[in-house]
Amino acid sequence: MIKLVNSLLNVSRIDMGTLSVNPKPTHLFKLADAALDEALLTDIKHLKIIKRYKRLPKIKVDPQLMDIVFQNIISNAVKYSREHGQIVISMGKNKDNVLIAIQDFGYGIPKEQQPKIFTKLFRADNIKTRKVEGTGLGLYVAKSVIEAFGGKIWFTSEENKGTTFFISLPLKGAKKISGSRSLEGNT
């Protein structure tokens, strides 16, 4: 219940334009590793985790907000993976951007439902039949945060083969946004 209330509060803050962004130089791989450790605490699927981290400089993002993004996407990868599956997390950069990919080999998203994946309260039909908890708000929040950072988020998915979420963040970092509220964790 607390998770749902926090999620709804976060969505309200985003929709009202009161989201505050306070960028600080941040090691993205440390945030990803912390989110992964948290997601795996209750995991009983015996997942194989592959990390492909290239050397990255600290990037100016709001660490609290980026932590929420990683929590949402990585916990989804864990939840929607099959037992003894694997998750691959890659980070690197090109001339202008940090590039992040989080890949699972789980249930995937049905093609006809993919256009709705970043909308509020959406959960794909193939997941509703499984005992997987979720609010349908995490990806909406993740997309809003990444866009507030001046970045992009997108995905590829094939049903029964898995999903990869991609994030591109500008190397120059996010700009400060003086909103009245920050987001709560565990969206």
Helices and strands as residue ranges (DSSP letters): H 2-15, E 24-26, H 28-40, E 48-53, E 59-61, H 63-79, E 86-93, E 97-104, G 111-116, H 125-128, H 138-148, E 152-158, E 162-170
